Amino acid sequence: MSRDNRLFGPLDDVAGDAGHAEHPPRVGFFTDTSVCIGCKACEVACKEWNLLPDDGFDLLGMSYDNTGSLGASTWRHVAFIEQPAGGQPAGGQPAGGQPAGGQRAGGSPPGPGERGSVVDLPMPSVELPGARTGAEGRQEFRWLMASDVCKHCTHAGCLDVCPTGALFRTEFGTVVVQQDICNGCGYCVSGCPYGVIDRREDDGRAWKCTMCYDRLRGGLEPACAKACPTDSIQFGPLDELRERAAQRVEQLHADGVPEARLYGADPNDGVGGNGAFFLLLDEPEVYGLPPDPVVPTRDLGRMWRYAGAAALAFFAAAVSVFVEGRER
């Protein structure tokens, strides 16, 4: 099968396309952000297993986030997003249905013994400090937490543009950088539609998540999934994860969470579907993810055909001018 024919089709045999005659099923991550508690166990486990340097301990002014984004030394990044959830502002109607100012719903005066009656003098409309620190007071905002990672794309732009062969497709369908071959050219950085891959300042080489390739070869699950206490990060055969994720979305919709959606699970999207996909509770942009990612090398075959046609036309014109000149 030619390279052009296999691009952007609903095929998941990426390991076979890469030349692995016999290989296990393609594996991946399903990250369910609806159960992420932001503990950062995945970040710590990833750094410990892969011997990644720390990112410093500056909170960056972004809640509890000290890593900021994925990078050469951060292969798992837990985002903390504090978001208004449509609750009443302070001073409005408190949770529980009792309007401020000592009045019942509908405007009728309170009865004897009720707050705001002649027995209990009306409370002022300004709430006291700490009045909304219980569970009902947390209805005015929500935390969105999500553990981001390399997507191990079906059609990986980083893999397409690497001139040295440092990036390769493993027998598990994942994409790995070979550090002893990488020359630090940086083409892969611009080839990633998610901004995942990055170079370290000290040596210039590109680094990213390997999905713990060494652990996979030993029959172990990746360190981040192993450490996740809520099963927010689930690892396994990609087909099984997609089925499980679809069922989870249906469950959340039935439970009154209509905003639940999958991101990166569609094999017909601009990268052919991801080997690491997510269940989100809001638009991708809220999590810092591109809404419609497209691998930059998608049109590479067509561009080369256009360039070849232009070169032939130029050559034909040059020959024509040369022949006419000889005849004169």
N, C-alpha and C positions, 0 to 999 in steps of 0.2 A: 504493500500500500504506500503510495507516495505521500510525502510530507504535506502537500497542499490538500490532498483528499482527506487526511485525517484531522486537519485543523477545523475546529468549531463544529464538530459533529457530536452526537450524543454517545460517544464511545468512551469507556473508562479503562480500556486495556492499555494504559499508558506504559506500563512496564513491558508489555509485549512489543509495543511500538518502539521502545528504547532498545530492544534487542535481547531482552530476557526471555529465552525460549520457555523455560519452566519457572514459574514464580507463584508465590502465595497470592491470595486475594488482595486487592488494593485496600489499604487501611487508612484511617484518618481520625480527625477529632470532630466531635459534635459538642459545642460549648453552649449550654443552656443558661443564658444569663438570668433567667427568672429565679434561679436558685443559688446564684453566686452571692456570697456574703462578704466578699472583699477581703478575705483573710490573708491573701497574698502567699498562701502556702505553695501555690504553683510557681510563683516567681522564685521563692527561696529554693524549692526543690530543683528547679531548672538550673539555677546558678550553682548550687552545690554539686549536682551531678556533672555538669558540663564545665565546671571550674571557670565560670565567668566572673570577671571583676565586678566589684560593686559600682553603683551609679552615684555614690554620695548619699547623703542623708538630708538633703534640702527638700522640704515639702513643696517647693516651687510655687507656693501660693495656690495650690490646687487641691484642697482638702487633704486627704491622706496619701496623695500620689507623690512619691519621691522619684519615680522613674520617668514620667512624662509621656513616653512613647516607646514603641519598639525600636531597637537599634542593634548595633554590633555587639553590645554587651547586655542587652535586654531582649531575650527571646520570648518571654512571656511578660505581658504588661497588663496589670489590672487597672482599669479606668474607673474613677469615682465621679459620678455625675449627679449633682444635686439639682433637682428639677421641680418646679411648681407643679402641683397636681390638681389645681382647680378648687382648693379649699377656701373657706371664708377668711378674709384678712382679719388681723387682730382688731377687736372693737366691734366686729359684726356679730352675727348670731353664733353663739358657742355651739360646739358639737353636743348633740342630745336634744335639740329642738326647742330649748327655752330661749326666747328672744332676749337681747340685752335690754336693760332699763326696767326690769321687774314686771313686764307685761306678758300675759299668756299669748299664745298664737291666736291670731284673730283680733287682738286688741282688748280683750276682756280683762278686767282687773283680777289679780290673784286672790284666791280664797284664803280664809283664816289658816294660819300656820304655814302658808306657802311663802317662799322667799319673795319679798317685796310687799307683803301684806302689812296691816297695821301692827301685827305682832312682830314680824320681821321687817324692819325698815328696808326700803328699796336699796339695792346695791348700786353703786355708781356704774355708768356705762363703760368706764375705763377699767380694763381687766388688771388684776393685781399681778405682780411678777410671779411667774411660776404657775399661773392659772391654767396654762395650756401645755404643760409638760407631760401629761399622760398620753396614753395611746390615742385618745381622741384628738389631741392637739397635734399629732403628727400627720393629720390628714391634709395639711396645707403644703406639703412637699413630699417627695419620694426620692430615694436613692436608686439610681441605675448603676449597677456594677457589672463589669464585663471583663473577662480575661482574653486579651487579644493575642494572636500568634500568627506566624507565617501561614499563608493559605495553601501552600503546596499545590498550586494551580494545575488543572488538567493541561492547559496550554500556558506554560510558564515563560513569560517574557525574559526573565533573567537567564533561563537556560538557553533560549534562542540566540541571545546576543553575546554570550560568553565566547571570546576568541581563543581561549586556551584549553577549553574543555574542563575547566575547574569545577563547573557545575555539572552534575549528572543525575539521571533518574535512577533510583534504586529499584530493586526487585519488589519493593513494597508500594511502589508508585509515588514515593516521596522525592523531594528535590534536596540535594545536599551539596555543599561547597567543600571541595578538597583544598585544604589550606596550603598543602605543599605544592600545588599547581597554580593557585591564584596569583596573578601578578599585580593586583591592585588597580587595574585600568578603570574600574568604576562603571563600565557599561551596564552591568547588571543592576546597578542602583537606579539608573534612569529607565531600565527595562521593566521594573516592577510597578504595576498599576496601584499597588497598595502602600508604597513607600516603606516596605518592610526591611529589605536588605540594606546594609550599611557597611561602611568601612571604619576600622579603628584608626584613631589618630596616631597611635604609636608605631604601627607597622603598615598601614594602608590597605591591608587585605580585607576582603568582604567576608562578613559573618552573618549567620542567621540560624533559625531553628532547624535542626536536623530531624525532628520528631524522634530524638534519641535513637538514631540509627544503630548505634552499638547495642542498645538494649533490645531493639527489635530483633537483631540477629541472634541474640541470646534467648529469645522467647519471652522477653519481659515487656510490659507496657511502658510508655514514656513516663518519666519522673513526675511531670506535672499532673497527669491523670491519676497516677498512683497516690499522690499527696492530697488531691482535692477531697475535702471532708464531706461535701454535699453532692458529689457526682455531677457538679456543674460541667466539668470536663469529662467527657466520655470518649473512650478510645475503642476501636474495633474495626471490623470490615466495613467499608464505606457504604455498601448497599444496605447493610443492616442498620447503620446509623441513620441513613436517610429515612427508612421506614419508621424507626423509633421517633425521629424528630417530627415527622408528619403526624404521628399519633399524639405526640406531646402538644403540638399546636392545636389539634382538634380538642384535646382535653381542656386546654386553657381557654379556648373560645367558649366551650360549654360551661366553664366556670366563671364566665363574665369578664374575660380579659381579651376583648376583640382586637387589641393592638398587637398581640403576639404574631410574629411572622418569622420566616426563615430567611437567612441571608447567606448566599454562596452555595446553596444546595441545588440550584437549577443547572443541569448540564448544558442547557442551551443559552447561557448568558455569555457575556463578552470574554470570559476566560475558560469557558467549557465546564464550569462548575469547579468548586474547590475541594481539596482534600481535607480542609479544615473549614467548617461552616458553623453558623451561629443561629440561635433563637434570640431574637431581639424583641424588646417591648416598646420600641419607638423607631423613628426613621433612622436609617444607617448614619446619616450625617451627625445625629446626636452623639453617636459613639465614635465619631471621627473616621467613619468608613465611607468610601466613595459610593454613591447610590447606584451608579451604572459602570462598574469597572470594565475596562477593555484592555486586553494585552496589546502593548504598542506594536508588536510584530504581526498583528492580525492581517494587515494588508501587505505584508512583506512580499509574498509571491506575486501579487498583482503589480506592486511597484517595480519589481525586477522585470516583469514582462513589459511594462511600459518603458522602462529604461532600455531594455533590449530592442524594442521596436524603434525607439528614438535613435539608438545607436545605428541600427540598420539603415534607417532613413537618412541619417547624416552621412553614413558611408556611401550609400547610393548616390546622394547628391554630390559628394566629393568626387566619386568616380565619373559621374556625368560631366562635371566641370572639367576634370582632367582630360577626358576623351574629346570634349568640344575644343579644348585648347590645343590638343594635338592636331585635330583636323584643320584648324585654322593655320 
